[in-house]
């Protein structure tokens, strides 16, 4: 079983930078990661464990913070597969999160770029925001960055204008 993860490095941070251009679509690269990948499993667990930190920052944004987003695993197919899609401007209500899709879904045919959707909080697989130039959260992004060569990683972080905290 494979779980597609949109390469958040291009999708989330660039997508959040495109915040004012929400109706502009871009094709984002896709990285398929096995659902049992230990690094990704640990990253998702950490995101869930620290979600309260994100909610606090979202409710009272730290100075110079922007690009708040959550990644949600949306089901598709018959194998319990999930496509992990980033949502900008998330809001929480009870056990749900609502936000706007900031990447073009590939396998989940019921979602579209720019669509506002609501999902269970339990399906959040990551969260992130940028404070100054430091990326906060982004645990699954860090796993993907670690799979890159040092040159690719450096270029990606430079292109995105962020540093890891």
Buried (B, 14 or more C-beta within 10 A) or exposed (E): EEBBBBBBBBBBBBBBBBBEEBEEEBEBEBBEBEBEBEBBBEBBEBBBEBBEEBBEBBEEEEEEBEBBBBBBBBEBEEEEBBBBBBBBBBEBEEEEBBBBBBBBBBBBEEBEBBEEBEBEBEBBBBBBBBBBEEBBBBBBBBBBBEEBEEEEBEEBBEEBEBEEE
